[in-house]
Amino acid sequence: MIPRVSLRRTAWLAAVLLVLANAQCSEGPTVPRRADESVAAQWQPWVLASAAELRPAAPPSASASETTRELDELAQLQSSRTATTDSLIRYWNVLPTARWHQRTIDLLEFYWALLPDVRLATPVRSARVFSLVNVAMYDAMLAAWDAKVAYHRRSPAQIDRRIQSLMEEDATSSYPSDHAAAAAAAAAVLSYLFPNDDTLKLHAMEREVGDAAGAG
């Protein structure tokens, strides 16, 4: 006899795959290739009035003293890298949304096993969670791409030969980070949707993205 937990897990995974399949079959835009970020910046957001609505302040110029201090700090971080740091960089050197999709699935899978007593991961609510997380990341990344196109800031490795690019470089601009934008959006929405869960862990993941980008 197949254990009830295994049956629940199989049913839950089937429901998630159905949700993802429907999302992939839609005609909505997906994550662009790096070279297409300038085009992606013009896509229509779901919630924001425009991608420029949250545009951050311009970064300092390449010759500014603030930039020099930033480059010195990055060079110091790379010179003191450890195996742990390199592992962190490799972990986050994927599509900006990838780890957050997996974290969302992990959370839903945990609560699915508690059905019907705790109804946080029914098929309908699972679809709602995925929708909100992806809409938040999508709009946050559009805002990041808009700023990249506006500022065209070169990556630290292109400015300072002491620094290596250990993560995939953005084709358009290094500022701001689309990984950081997706992380901030996903951590905020998941903390809202699962307030009784370990929200500190979610924000620790968000900080990891910044640490990986800084060292890489």
N, C-alpha and C positions, 0 to 999 in steps of 0.2 A: 504494500500500500504506500502511495506517495504521501509524505508528511504534509499536513495542512499548511505549514509555513512555506514549503516549497511550491505548493499550488498557488498560494497568495503571491509569492514572488514572481512566478511565471505569469500570472494574470496581470500583475502590476506592470511588469516589463512589456507585456503585449499592449497594454493601454498607453504606456509612454511612447512606444514605437509608433502606434497609430497616430498619436498627437504630433510627433515629429514628422511622420510621413505626410500628414496633411499640411504641415507648415512648409515642408520642402516643395510640395506640389503647388504652392501658391505662386502668384506672379510678382510678389513683392521682391525688392532688391535684397541681395545677400552681401556678405562681407566682400569688399573689392580686393583685387590684387593691389599690391603696394603701388604699382605705377598708375593705378586708376583713382587714387585718393582725391585728386583735384576734381574729378568728375563726381565722385561719391559725395563730396562736400555740398553738391547742389541737390542731392536727393531730398525728398519731402519728409520731414520728421513726423512722428506720430503725435507727440504731445507738445513739443516746442513750436512756437510760432514760426521760427526759422532756425537754421543751424547756427546763425550768428547771434542768437539771443543770449547765449552764455559765453560769448567770446572773452577769453581772459585778456589781461593787459599784455602789451607787447613785451617780449623778452629784451634784456639789454643787448646792445650791439656786440659784435665779436671783439671789438677793441676796448670795451668798457672794463673797468677794474672789477666789477662784480662778476663778469664772465671769467676773468683771469682767476679769481678766487674759486669759482665753481670748477674750473678745469683743474686747478691744483688739488682740490678736494677729491675729484674723480680719479686723478692720477694716484693719489694716496690710497684711495679705496682699492684700486686695482692692484697696486703693489703689495697690499696686505691681504689679498684673496686667500681663502682656505678651501679645502675640499667641500666644506659645507656651503660656502658661498657659490662655488662652481655648480654644485648640485642644485641650488636654488635657481641659478640662472638658467640651467638646462630645463628645469621644471616649468618655468614660466615662459620659455622661448617657444611659444606655440601661438595659435590664433588668440587674440585678446579675450574671446568669449569662451574658449574651450574648457578651461578649468572651472569656470563658473557654471557651465552647463552640467559638468559632472557633479559639482557640489550640490546643485539643485536636485539632481537625480538621487544623490545619496540621502538628502534630507527627506524627500518624498518616499523613498524606499523604506526608511526607518519608520515613518508614520503609517505607511501602508500596512505594515505588519501588525499595527495596533487596531486596525479596523475590526469590528464596527464601534468599539468603545471610544476611540479618538478619531473623529472624522475630519482629519486635516489633509488627507491624501486620497480622497475619492477621485474617480476619473475626471469629473467636472472641475473640482478644485485643483487637481494637478494641472489641468489645461490652463486654468486661470493663473496659477503660479508661473508656469512657463511663459505665458503671454506677458505678464507684468515684468518679469526679469528681462526678457528679450527686448521688449519695448524700451525699457530703461537703458539697457546697454546700447541699443541701436541709436537712440537719440543722443546719448552721451558721446558715442563715437562720431556721430555726424558733427557735433559741436567741436570735437577735437580736430577732425579733418578740416573743418572750416577755418580754424585758427592756423593749422599747418599751411594751408594755401595762402592765408593772409600774411603770414610772417616769414615763411621760407627759411627757417633757422637751420643752419648746417649742423650736423651731428658733431659731438665732441671729438670723435676720431678724425673727422675731416678738418678740424681746426688745430688739434694738438697731437703731434706724432707720439707722445708718451702714452696715449690712450688707444686701446684696442676696442673694436666693436665685437662684443661677445654674444650679442643678441642681434636678430635681424634688424637692419636699419630701415627706417621709413624712407621711401623714395622721394617724398615731397618735402618733408621737414621733420626735425626732431622735437619740435615743440608745438603743442603739448603732447604727452604720451597717450596714445589710444588705449594701451594696456591699462594705464592708471585710470583713464576715464571709465572704461568698462568695469574695472574693479570697484571703483567708488559707487557706481550706479548699482551694480549687482549686490554689493555688501549692504547698501542702504535698503534696497527693496526686500532682500531676504531677511534682514533684521526686522523689518516691518511685518512681513508675512509670518515669521516664526519667532515672535517675541519671547516665547518661553524656552527657546532653544539656546545654544551657546553662541550668542551674538558676538561675544568677544573673539571667538575663533574666526568668525567671518571678517571682522575688522583687522584681525591679525593677518589673515590672508591678503587683505587689501594693502596692508603695510609691506608685506613680502614683495608685492609687485613693484612698489617703489624702490625697495632695497635691491631687487634683482636688476631693475632698469638702471639704477645708479651705479651698481658695480659692473654692469654689462654694457 
